[in-house]
Amino acid sequence: MEIAEKLIKLMRAKEYAPRTIHELALELGLSRRELPALKRAVADMLMSGEIARVKGDRYGASADLDLFSGTIEFRQNGWARIVGTDGVSVMEVRPEDTGVALNGDKVLARISVPARRGDTRGAFGNRKRSHSDKDEVFGKVIRILERKNTKVVGTLRRSYNFWHVVPDNPKFFYDIIVEPPERSGVFPQPRENDKVVLRLNEWLQRHMNPSGVIIENLGPSHTPMAEYRAILSKYELEESFPDAVLRELRSVPSKVSDRDISSRLDIRGDFTITIDPEDAKDFDDAISLKRSKGGGWEIGVHIADVSYYVRPNTAIDREACKRGNSTYLVGTVIPMLPFELSNGICSLVENEDRLVKSVFLTFDAGGDCVNARFANSVIRSDKRLSYEQAHAFIVEDDIEKIAAVRPPADYETAYAGRPLSELSRTEMEKIRSGLRRLWGIASTLREKRMRKGSLDLEIPEFKIFCDKDGYADRIEKTENNESHQLIEEFMLAANEAVARELFSSKIPYISRVHDNPDAEKLAELREELSDFGITCGDLTSRREVLKVLSTISQHPQSYLLKTKFLRSMKRAMYRASSDGHYGLNKVYYAHFTSPIRRYADLSVHRCMNWLMRKKGMDGAPKFVGAPPSKGALEETAAHISRTEQNSAEAERESRKIKLMEYFERKIGSDISFEAIVTSVSNHGFFVELTESSAFGFVHAHTMHDDIYRLNSAGTALRGRRTGTQIRIGDKVKVEVESVDRFKRQIDFHLAGSAQRKKGKKRKG
């Protein structure tokens, strides 16, 4: 048993009283030589909050000392909650009890602070309780265990005779005092209203503003380049690659050689296509189709063999692992792999030989998968299609109309291949026939997957486009149509087939895991859904979950409700154990299909090399090295789970900034937007825009035709004079009132014509 385990077992014993380091060593029977290891274990456990120091130099288990440790998360009203290290237990903290904690810090809090009359926030969990509950407890932060961020991004301002920085993060509630910019030594010298990066000094006294030192000037605040550089700084994303990576890239070939192909399965004659977004620059998956010997169909899922070019422990590999994944900000991407690989030799471009890892799935006449085999192959894509073009082939009968579908944005470049208008009728009909056969199988797969309990959690996506200066100027809804679903189903099937084969062959690998949701979170979701008129039973039952999701899909606020549903789920992550995927209702599942943009997939590809070598499969590599240990895989899985979350947060922030940028340019215009009322309060109501899923607030003081009051049920605002009602679920037309970049908030007002019509309709 390790020292840490022995320590916590000792401290949780009923008769234990806090002891010093030396007393602990004696109690555990440790020698003097083992004392440094004990001190390290104590330091680590103090940092995690598992134990705490009391009475000067004595130690005890936090749980037995009425202490609670975890990560603090602030709301914009100043209240906070501490999420325990188990990720489930939650403690509420009042604004005045947050001490010098900042959003995301690991903290230690004292529990059982007496609740004040009128407080209705529960201590463990977000459910509301009355002030009469005897077991209600809150937390008070007493120690910062670890600061999440030592750097802050914000706008430089001057007030009278001192300078300060207003943080970009609306959950950072304090302006940060800095020295005059001429003393910073930063070039170019920051000016007022420039966006800057600063390093926080130690903050010890809550009644005094924190201070910091300016370390970088990003340029004029709220310009596209400054906002972009701010995101890179905040989330520690790197545009460029280290010199060691650039040196290794010199040996990366631009073409596939005969030597590369020699030992591989050659399927360049099979009908093969890629389907990607029209503005995609790299293509890491392709689909092929041919008749199987038994009369069914064999679908080939071909994934760029990045592992052939990126060997373990090279500079490229270490940098890819460090990044963990590509990050897709609005209008650009921070890639995991350099351009020479991601857009070059690893990209499955049209009419070029490419090395791939293939999963061949054989389907019988009923659409059941009856066999799966694997190989290292070489392919040549017959055609690159955008999702729009593929959809036209599936649903449109007129060849001329299909050929007229907008080509990919860069079709004139070498990677885009020939426009459809240049293809012969025979070639067009071959593509149409193949795609319709593929969709026939994919649609059957999808139907069976849903029938078996897979959750349909798809929500509409909206793509933001920027003008030549980088400002957001257009938003388009992305349809999840047959072409998207076709690719999705075959990628899911390949991922599952690979995971099953690796598991049955006892080869360790990194799984994509989605744990079952917490029962308490599901209970809270049930209460929230009831506010929208949706009643449901026990959501720990998958049958009930499927029923509720079906109801949500028909609801006018399905986007909002599905978002709430997703938030009640646990976050999917990577783990070196096959713990199942709740959302997909699969036991074995791994990420295999995107090695250009996810390190998890590259890791699984290497595991497939060991599998192929072990079983003598087609194209098996001659040398694969030793597989990593379970411990090494766990470490990698934990790291790439963190990088994935970091990228997701950066991508959300990028979208928020661009949405505010877009609506800021609509202030004062006559442009109105359709919206749905999502909630109401005494001060106004929140809306969700149907064309972009942006959220905003309509203040009651902008509604000049009447005085509005909240009804007793809290579901509608009613005009005192006209009787006009604005209820949850109503559709309204709104115009942009204002945009607050610092609060990350968009305010709207009702469009005048829409309000007059509504008044007539609702009067009385």
C-alpha positions in Angstrom: 0.0 0.0 0.0 1.4 3.4 -1.0 2.1 6.1 1.7 -0.8 8.3 0.5 -3.3 5.4 0.9 -1.9 4.5 4.4 -2.2 8.2 5.4 -5.8 8.7 4.4 -6.7 5.3 6.0 -5.0 6.4 9.3 -6.7 9.9 9.2 -10.2 8.5 8.6 -10.0 6.2 11.6 -12.5 7.1 14.3 -9.9 7.6 17.0 -7.6 9.7 14.9 -6.6 13.2 16.1 -4.5 15.7 14.0 -0.8 14.8 14.2 2.5 16.3 13.1 4.7 14.9 10.3 6.9 13.1 12.7 4.0 11.7 14.7 2.5 10.4 11.4 5.8 8.8 10.5 5.9 7.0 13.9 2.3 6.0 13.6 2.9 4.5 10.1 6.1 2.8 11.2 8.2 4.6 8.6 12.0 4.8 8.7 14.0 8.1 8.5 14.8 7.2 4.9 11.1 7.2 4.1 10.4 10.6 5.7 11.0 12.6 2.4 8.4 10.4 0.7 5.9 11.1 3.5 6.5 14.8 3.2 5.9 14.7 -0.6 2.7 12.7 -0.1 1.5 15.2 2.5 2.3 18.1 0.2 0.4 16.5 -2.7 -2.6 15.7 -0.6 -2.6 19.3 0.8 -2.6 20.6 -2.8 -5.5 18.4 -3.8 -7.5 19.3 -0.7 -7.8 15.7 0.5 -6.1 16.7 3.8 -5.7 20.0 5.6 -3.2 21.6 8.0 -4.7 22.6 11.4 -3.3 23.9 14.7 -0.1 25.1 13.1 1.6 22.0 11.9 -0.9 19.2 12.4 -2.8 17.3 9.6 -6.2 15.7 9.3 -8.6 14.5 6.6 -10.6 17.5 5.2 -13.9 15.6 5.4 -13.4 15.0 9.1 -12.5 18.7 9.8 -15.7 20.1 8.3 -13.7 21.2 5.2 -14.6 20.9 1.5 -12.2 21.1 -1.4 -12.8 21.5 -5.1 -12.9 24.0 -8.0 -14.8 27.3 -7.5 -17.1 28.5 -10.3 -18.5 32.0 -10.2 -21.7 33.3 -11.6 -22.1 36.8 -12.9 -24.1 37.8 -9.8 -21.2 37.1 -7.6 -22.4 33.9 -6.1 -20.2 30.8 -6.6 -20.2 27.1 -6.2 -17.4 24.7 -5.4 -17.5 21.5 -7.4 -15.9 18.7 -5.3 -13.0 16.7 -6.5 -15.4 13.8 -7.2 -17.1 16.0 -9.8 -20.5 15.4 -8.3 -20.8 17.1 -4.9 -21.4 20.8 -5.0 -21.3 23.5 -2.3 -22.8 27.0 -2.7 -20.8 30.1 -1.6 -22.1 33.6 -1.0 -20.4 36.5 -2.7 -19.0 37.8 0.7 -17.5 34.4 1.5 -15.5 33.8 -1.6 -12.4 35.4 -0.1 -9.6 36.0 -2.7 -10.7 33.1 -4.9 -10.9 33.6 -8.6 -12.9 31.6 -11.1 -11.5 28.2 -11.7 -9.2 28.1 -8.6 -8.9 25.0 -6.5 -10.0 26.1 -3.0 -10.5 24.8 0.5 -13.8 25.9 2.2 -15.1 25.5 5.7 -18.7 24.0 5.7 -21.7 24.5 8.0 -21.7 28.3 7.9 -25.1 29.1 9.3 -27.6 29.8 6.5 -29.4 33.2 6.6 -33.1 33.5 6.4 -34.3 33.9 2.9 -31.4 32.1 1.2 -32.8 29.5 -1.2 -29.7 28.0 -2.8 -28.9 24.4 -1.7 -25.4 23.6 -0.5 -24.8 20.3 -2.2 -26.4 20.7 -5.7 -28.4 23.5 -7.3 -31.9 22.5 -6.3 -33.7 25.2 -4.3 -34.6 24.6 -0.7 -36.6 26.8 1.7 -34.9 28.6 4.5 -36.5 26.4 7.0 -34.4 23.4 5.9 -32.3 22.4 9.0 -29.6 20.7 7.0 -28.8 23.7 4.7 -25.1 24.5 4.7 -22.9 26.8 2.8 -19.2 27.2 2.3 -16.6 29.9 3.1 -13.3 29.9 1.2 -10.4 29.8 3.7 -7.5 28.8 1.4 -6.5 28.9 -2.2 -4.9 25.5 -3.0 -4.0 26.4 -6.6 -4.6 29.3 -8.9 -6.0 28.3 -12.3 -4.7 31.4 -14.0 -1.7 33.6 -13.3 -2.3 35.5 -16.5 -5.3 37.8 -17.3 -6.4 39.4 -20.5 -8.2 42.7 -20.5 -8.5 46.3 -21.6 -6.2 49.0 -20.3 -8.0 52.0 -18.8 -7.0 55.2 -17.0 -8.9 56.6 -14.0 -7.6 60.0 -12.7 -4.0 59.3 -11.6 -3.8 55.5 -11.9 -4.0 52.8 -14.5 -6.1 49.6 -14.4 -7.1 46.7 -16.5 -10.8 45.6 -17.0 -10.7 41.8 -17.5 -12.4 40.2 -20.5 -13.8 37.5 -18.3 -17.1 38.7 -16.9 -16.6 36.3 -13.9 -13.5 38.2 -12.9 -15.2 40.9 -10.8 -12.2 43.2 -10.0 -10.3 45.7 -12.0 -6.6 45.0 -11.8 -4.2 47.8 -10.8 -1.1 48.2 -13.0 1.8 50.6 -13.2 1.7 53.3 -16.0 2.3 51.6 -19.4 5.5 53.5 -20.0 7.1 51.6 -17.1 6.0 48.2 -18.5 8.9 47.8 -20.9 6.4 46.2 -23.4 6.8 47.1 -27.1 4.8 48.5 -28.6 3.9 50.6 -25.6 0.3 50.0 -24.5 -2.2 52.9 -24.9 -5.5 53.4 -23.2 -8.2 51.0 -24.6 -5.5 48.5 -25.8 -6.0 44.9 -25.0 -3.1 43.6 -22.9 -1.9 40.5 -21.1 -0.8 40.8 -17.5 0.7 38.6 -14.9 -1.1 38.6 -11.6 0.7 39.5 -8.4 -0.1 37.6 -5.3 -3.5 38.7 -4.0 -4.0 38.3 -0.3 -6.6 41.0 0.8 -10.1 40.9 -0.5 -10.8 44.6 0.3 -8.0 45.7 -2.0 -8.0 45.3 -5.8 -5.5 42.8 -7.2 -2.5 44.1 -9.0 -0.5 42.9 -11.9 2.3 43.5 -14.4 1.6 44.1 -18.1 3.6 41.5 -20.2 2.2 41.9 -23.7 0.2 44.3 -25.8 -2.3 42.7 -28.2 -3.4 45.9 -29.9 -6.6 48.0 -29.9 -9.3 46.3 -27.9 -12.3 44.6 -29.6 -10.6 44.5 -33.0 -10.5 41.0 -34.7 -6.8 40.5 -34.4 -6.6 41.6 -30.7 -9.5 39.3 -29.8 -7.9 36.4 -31.7 -4.5 37.0 -30.0 -6.3 37.3 -26.6 -7.9 33.8 -27.0 -4.5 32.4 -27.9 -2.9 33.9 -24.8 -5.8 33.0 -22.5 -6.0 29.3 -23.5 -2.2 28.9 -24.2 -2.7 28.0 -27.9 0.3 28.1 -30.2 0.0 29.1 -33.9 3.6 28.2 -34.9 5.6 25.0 -34.3 8.9 24.6 -32.6 12.1 24.6 -34.6 12.7 20.9 -33.9 9.3 20.1 -35.5 10.2 22.2 -38.6 13.5 20.4 -39.0 11.8 17.0 -39.0 9.3 18.3 -41.6 12.1 18.6 -44.1 12.1 14.8 -44.4 8.3 14.5 -44.9 7.6 13.5 -48.5 5.1 15.3 -50.7 4.2 12.1 -52.7 3.5 8.5 -51.9 6.3 6.3 -53.3 6.3 2.8 -54.7 8.2 1.7 -51.6 5.5 3.1 -49.3 2.9 1.1 -51.2 4.7 -2.2 -51.7 3.4 -4.1 -48.6 0.0 -2.6 -48.5 -3.4 -3.7 -49.7 -4.0 -1.9 -53.0 -7.6 -0.8 -53.4 -7.0 2.1 -55.7 -9.5 0.6 -58.2 -12.4 0.7 -55.7 -15.0 3.4 -55.9 -13.9 5.9 -53.2 -15.1 9.4 -52.2 -14.5 12.0 -49.5 -17.3 14.1 -48.1 -16.4 17.2 -46.1 -17.5 20.8 -45.5 -17.1 23.0 -48.5 -14.3 25.0 -46.9 -12.4 22.0 -45.5 -8.6 22.0 -46.2 -7.8 18.6 -44.9 -9.5 15.3 -45.5 -8.8 12.4 -43.1 -11.6 10.0 -44.0 -12.9 8.4 -47.2 -15.6 5.8 -48.0 -15.5 3.0 -50.6 -18.2 0.7 -51.8 -18.1 -2.7 -53.6 -20.1 -5.9 -53.8 -19.1 -8.6 -51.4 -18.7 -12.3 -52.4 -21.8 -13.3 -50.4 -24.0 -10.9 -52.3 -24.1 -8.1 -49.8 -22.1 -4.9 -49.8 -18.6 -4.2 -48.3 -18.1 -0.6 -47.1 -14.5 0.5 -46.6 -13.9 3.3 -44.1 -10.4 4.6 -44.9 -8.6 6.9 -42.5 -5.4 8.8 -43.2 -2.5 6.7 -41.8 -0.8 9.5 -39.8 1.0 6.9 -37.7 3.1 6.0 -40.8 4.6 9.6 -40.9 4.5 10.5 -37.2 6.6 8.1 -35.2 6.5 7.9 -31.4 8.8 10.2 -29.4 9.7 12.3 -32.4 9.5 16.1 -32.1 6.3 16.1 -34.2 4.8 13.4 -32.0 5.6 15.2 -28.8 4.2 18.5 -30.0 1.0 16.7 -31.3 0.6 15.1 -27.9 1.1 18.4 -26.1 -1.6 20.1 -28.2 -3.8 17.0 -27.9 -6.1 18.2 -30.7 -6.8 20.9 -33.3 -8.7 23.9 -32.1 -11.3 25.5 -34.4 -11.8 29.2 -33.8 -14.1 31.2 -36.0 -12.4 31.7 -39.3 -9.3 29.7 -38.5 -7.8 26.6 -37.0 -4.9 26.0 -34.6 -3.7 22.6 -36.0 -2.4 19.7 -34.0 -0.2 18.7 -37.0 1.8 21.0 -39.3 0.4 22.0 -42.7 2.8 19.7 -44.5 1.1 16.7 -42.9 -2.5 17.9 -42.2 -3.0 19.5 -45.6 -0.3 17.6 -47.5 0.7 14.0 -47.5 -1.9 12.9 -44.9 -4.8 14.6 -46.6 -6.9 12.3 -48.8 -7.1 14.6 -51.7 -8.8 13.7 -55.0 -6.9 11.7 -57.6 -3.8 11.2 -55.5 -2.4 8.0 -53.9 -2.7 8.1 -50.1 -1.8 5.7 -47.3 -4.7 4.7 -45.1 -5.9 2.4 -42.3 -9.0 0.7 -43.5 -12.0 -0.9 -41.7 -14.0 -3.1 -44.1 -17.6 -3.7 -42.9 -19.7 -6.2 -44.7 -23.5 -5.8 -44.7 -26.1 -8.3 -45.6 -29.3 -7.6 -47.5 -31.0 -6.7 -44.2 -28.4 -4.0 -43.3 -26.8 -6.0 -40.6 -23.0 -5.9 -40.2 -21.9 -9.6 -40.6 -18.1 -9.1 -40.7 -15.3 -6.6 -40.0 -11.7 -6.8 -41.2 -8.8 -4.4 -41.0 -5.8 -3.5 -43.2 -3.2 -1.0 -44.0 -4.1 0.1 -47.5 -3.4 2.5 -50.4 -6.4 4.4 -52.0 -7.0 7.0 -54.6 -10.1 9.1 -54.0 -12.3 9.3 -57.1 -14.0 12.5 -56.1 -14.0 15.1 -53.4 -17.5 16.2 -52.5 -18.9 18.9 -50.2 -21.8 17.9 -48.0 -24.1 20.1 -50.2 -23.0 18.2 -53.3 -23.4 14.8 -51.7 -26.9 15.7 -50.5 -27.9 16.7 -54.0 -26.7 13.3 -55.4 -28.8 11.5 -52.7 -32.1 13.5 -53.1 -31.9 15.0 -56.6 -32.8 13.0 -59.8 -31.8 15.7 -62.4 -28.1 15.4 -63.2 -27.9 19.0 -64.5 -29.2 20.3 -61.2 -26.7 18.3 -59.2 -23.8 19.6 -61.4 -25.0 23.2 -60.7 -24.7 22.8 -56.9 -22.1 25.3 -55.5 -18.6 23.8 -55.7 -16.2 23.9 -52.7 -14.9 27.3 -52.0 -11.4 26.4 -53.1 -12.3 24.2 -56.1 -9.8 25.9 -58.3 -6.9 24.8 -56.2 -4.9 21.6 -56.8 -6.6 19.8 -53.9 -10.2 20.4 -54.8 -10.2 18.2 -58.0 -12.5 18.7 -60.9 -15.8 20.6 -60.7 -18.9 18.5 -61.1 -19.7 20.3 -64.3 -16.6 18.8 -66.0 -17.6 15.2 -65.1 -19.2 13.0 -67.8 -22.8 11.8 -67.3 -21.5 8.3 -66.8 -19.2 9.5 -63.9 -22.0 11.5 -62.4 -24.4 8.5 -62.5 -21.8 6.3 -60.9 -21.3 8.7 -58.0 -25.1 9.1 -57.6 -25.7 5.3 -57.6 -22.9 4.7 -55.1 -24.0 7.5 -52.7 -27.6 6.3 -52.8 -26.5 2.7 -52.0 -24.3 4.1 -49.1 -27.2 6.1 -47.8 -29.5 3.1 -47.9 -27.2 1.2 -45.7 -26.4 4.2 -43.4 -30.1 5.0 -42.9 -30.7 1.4 -41.8 -27.8 1.6 -39.4 -29.1 4.9 -38.0 -32.6 3.5 -37.5 -31.3 0.4 -35.7 -28.9 2.5 -33.5 -31.7 4.7 -32.4 -34.0 1.7 -31.8 -31.3 0.2 -29.6 -31.3 3.3 -27.3 -28.7 5.6 -28.8 -29.6 9.2 -27.8 -30.4 11.8 -30.5 -28.6 14.8 -29.1 -27.9 16.6 -32.3 -28.6 20.3 -32.1 -28.6 22.8 -34.9 -25.2 24.3 -35.7 -24.6 27.8 -37.0 -21.5 28.8 -38.9 -20.2 32.4 -38.6 -18.4 33.9 -41.6 -16.1 36.8 -41.5 -15.3 39.6 -44.0 -11.9 40.4 -45.4 -11.1 42.5 -42.3 -11.9 39.6 -40.0 -15.3 41.0 -38.7 -18.3 38.7 -38.4 -20.7 39.6 -41.2 -22.9 36.5 -41.9 -24.4 33.5 -40.0 -25.6 30.4 -41.7 -27.4 27.4 -40.2 -25.7 24.0 -40.9 -28.2 21.3 -41.8 -27.6 17.8 -40.4 -29.0 16.1 -43.5 -28.6 12.8 -45.2 -25.0 13.5 -46.3 -23.9 14.3 -42.8 -25.7 11.3 -41.3 -24.2 9.0 -43.9 -20.6 9.9 -42.9 -21.6 9.9 -39.2 -23.0 6.4 -39.2 -20.0 4.8 -41.0 -17.5 6.6 -38.7 -19.4 5.4 -35.6 -19.5 1.8 -37.0 -15.7 1.9 -37.7 -14.9 3.3 -34.2 -16.9 0.6 -32.5 -15.4 -2.2 -34.7 -11.9 -1.1 -33.9 -12.6 -0.8 -30.1 -14.2 -4.3 -30.1 -11.3 -5.8 -31.9 -8.7 -4.3 -29.7 -10.5 -5.3 -26.6 -11.0 -8.9 -27.7 -7.4 -9.1 -28.7 -6.3 -7.8 -25.2 -4.4 -4.9 -26.6 -4.6 -1.8 -24.3 -6.0 1.3 -26.0 -7.6 4.7 -25.2 -11.4 4.5 -25.1 -13.9 7.3 -25.6 -15.9 7.1 -22.5 -19.2 8.7 -21.5 -20.3 7.8 -18.0 -23.9 7.5 -16.9 -25.4 10.8 -15.7 -25.7 11.6 -12.0 -29.2 10.9 -10.6 -29.3 14.2 -8.8 -28.6 16.1 -12.0 -31.3 14.2 -13.7 -33.8 15.1 -11.0 -32.9 18.8 -11.4 -33.4 18.4 -15.2 -36.8 17.0 -14.6 -37.8 20.1 -12.5 -36.5 22.4 -15.2 -38.4 20.6 -18.0 -41.6 20.9 -16.0 -41.3 24.7 -16.3 -41.6 24.2 -20.1 -44.6 21.9 -19.8 -42.8 18.7 -20.2 -43.5 16.0 -17.6 -41.3 13.0 -17.3 -40.7 10.1 -15.0 -37.5 8.5 -13.8 -34.8 9.8 -16.1 -32.4 7.1 -14.9 -34.4 4.8 -17.2 -33.2 5.0 -20.8 -36.7 4.3 -22.1 -37.9 7.5 -20.3 -34.9 9.5 -21.6 -35.7 8.5 -25.2 -39.3 9.4 -24.7 -38.4 12.9 -23.3 -35.9 13.5 -26.1 -38.6 12.8 -28.6 -40.9 15.3 -26.9 -38.1 17.9 -26.8 -37.5 17.5 -30.5 -41.0 18.6 -31.2 -40.9 21.5 -28.7 -40.6 25.1 -30.1 -37.6 25.6 -27.9 -35.9 22.4 -28.7 -32.4 23.9 -29.1 -32.6 25.4 -25.6 -34.0 22.3 -24.0 -31.5 20.0 -25.7 -28.7 22.3 -24.5 -30.1 21.9 -20.9 -30.3 18.2 -21.4 -26.7 18.0 -22.6 -25.6 20.0 -19.6 -27.1 17.5 -17.3 -25.0 14.8 -18.8 -21.4 14.1 -17.8 -18.7 15.2 -20.1 -17.3 12.6 -22.4 -13.6 11.9 -21.9 -10.7 9.6 -22.7 -9.7 6.7 -20.5 -7.5 3.6 -20.8 -10.4 1.4 -19.9 -13.5 0.2 -21.8 -16.1 1.9 -19.5 -18.8 2.3 -22.1 -20.5 5.3 -23.9 -23.8 6.4 -22.3 -24.9 8.6 -25.2 -24.3 6.1 -27.9 -25.3 3.2 -25.7 -22.2 1.3 -26.7 -19.9 -0.9 -24.5 -16.8 -0.6 -26.6 -16.0 2.7 -28.3 -12.8 4.5 -29.4 -11.9 7.5 -31.5 -10.2 6.2 -34.7 -11.4 8.3 -37.6 -9.7 11.7 -37.1 -5.9 11.3 -36.5 -5.1 14.6 -38.3 -7.0 16.6 -35.6 -7.1 14.3 -32.5 -4.1 12.7 -30.7 -6.5 10.0 -29.3 -7.1 8.7 -32.8 -3.3 8.6 -33.6 -2.8 6.6 -30.4 -5.5 4.1 -31.4 -3.9 3.8 -34.9 -0.6 2.7 -33.2 -2.6 0.2 -31.3 -4.0 -1.1 -34.6 -0.4 -1.5 -35.8 0.3 -3.9 -32.9 -3.0 -5.7 -33.6 -2.1 -6.1 -37.4 1.4 -7.3 -36.6 0.0 -9.8 -34.0 -2.6 -11.2 -36.3 -0.7 -10.9 -39.6 -3.3 -8.7 -41.3 -2.9 -7.1 -44.8 -0.3 -4.4 -44.8 0.9 -5.1 -41.3 4.0 -3.1 -40.5 7.3 -4.9 -40.0 8.4 -3.0 -36.9 6.0 -1.6 -34.3 8.0 -1.3 -31.1 6.7 -2.1 -27.7 3.1 -1.1 -26.8 2.7 1.5 -24.1 1.9 0.5 -20.6 -1.6 0.9 -19.1 -0.2 3.6 -16.9 1.3 5.5 -19.8 -2.1 5.3 -21.7 -4.0 6.6 -18.6 -1.6 9.6 -18.4 -2.1 10.4 -22.1 -5.8 10.0 -21.8 -6.0 12.4 -18.8 -3.9 14.9 -20.7 -5.9 14.9 -23.9 -9.1 15.1 -22.0 -7.8 18.3 -20.5 -6.7 19.7 -23.9 -10.0 18.8 -25.4 -11.9 20.7 -22.7 -9.5 23.7 -23.1 -10.1 23.8 -26.9 -13.9 23.6 -26.4 -13.8 26.6 -24.0 -11.6 28.5 -26.5 -14.0 27.7 -29.3 -17.0 28.8 -27.3 -15.3 32.1 -26.4 -14.4 32.6 -30.1 -18.1 32.2 -31.1 -19.3 34.5 -28.3 -16.9 37.2 -29.4 -17.9 36.9 -33.0 -21.6 36.9 -32.2 -21.2 40.1 -30.2 -19.2 41.5 -33.0 -21.9 40.6 -35.5 -24.8 42.1 -33.4 -22.8 45.2 -32.4 -22.7 46.1 -36.1 -26.6 45.8 -36.3 -27.2 48.4 -33.6 -29.3 51.3 -35.0 -30.3 49.3 -38.1 -33.8 48.4 -39.0 -32.9 44.7 -39.1 -35.1 42.5 -36.9 -34.6 38.9 -35.8 -37.1 36.2 -35.0 -36.7 35.0 -31.4 -38.4 32.8 -28.8 -39.0 33.9 -25.2 -37.0 31.5 -23.0 -37.7 32.9 -19.5 -39.3 36.0 -17.9 -38.6 38.1 -14.8 -39.7 41.4 -13.3 -37.1 43.2 -15.3 -37.8 41.8 -18.7 -37.3 38.5 -20.6 -34.6 36.4 -22.2 -34.8 35.4 -25.8 -33.1 32.9 -28.1 -32.7 33.9 -31.7 -34.0 31.2 -34.1 -31.5 32.1 -36.9 -28.3 32.0 -34.8 -29.2 30.5 -31.4 -27.8 33.6 -29.8 -29.2 34.5 -26.4 -30.0 38.0 -25.2 -32.3 40.1 -22.9 -35.1 42.5 -23.5 -35.4 45.0 -20.7 -38.8 46.0 -19.5 -37.8 49.7 -19.7 -37.5 49.4 -23.5 -41.2 48.4 -23.8 -42.8 51.9 -23.9 -46.4 51.0 -24.8 -47.3 49.8 -21.2 -46.1 48.9 -17.7 -45.4 45.2 -17.6 -45.6 43.0 -14.5 -44.7 39.3 -13.9 -47.7 37.1 -13.3 -48.1 35.0 -10.2 -46.9 31.8 -11.9 -43.7 33.5 -13.1 -44.5 32.4 -16.7 -45.5 35.7 -18.4 -45.3 39.4 -18.4 -48.6 41.2 -18.6 -49.3 44.8 -19.6 -51.3 46.7 -16.9 -53.2 48.8 -19.4 -53.4 46.7 -22.6 -53.4 43.2 -21.2 -50.7 42.2 -23.7 -48.9 39.1 -22.5 -45.4 38.0 -23.3 -45.1 34.3 -22.3 -42.4 31.7 -22.2 -42.4 30.0 -25.7 -43.8 33.1 -27.5 -42.2 34.1 -30.8 -41.3 37.7 -31.0 -39.3 40.0 -33.4 -36.4 41.9 -31.8 -33.8 44.5 -32.8 -30.4 45.0 -31.2 -30.4 47.5 -28.4 -26.8 47.3 -27.1 -23.8 45.0 -26.8 -21.7 44.9 -23.7 -18.3 43.3 -24.6 -17.2 43.2 -20.9 -20.3 41.5 -19.6 -20.5 39.3 -22.7 -24.1 40.4 -23.0 -26.4 41.3 -25.9 -29.6 43.3 -25.2 -32.5 43.6 -27.6 -35.8 45.6 -27.8 -39.0 44.5 -29.4 -39.4 45.5 -33.0 -42.1 48.2 -33.1 -44.4 46.6 -35.6 -44.2 43.2 -33.9 -45.1 44.7 -30.6 -48.2 46.5 -32.0 -49.4 43.4 -33.7 -48.9 41.4 -30.5 -50.8 44.0 -28.5 -53.8 43.7 -30.7 -53.6 39.9 -30.7 -53.2 39.6 -26.9 -55.5 42.5 -25.8 -57.9 41.4 -23.2 
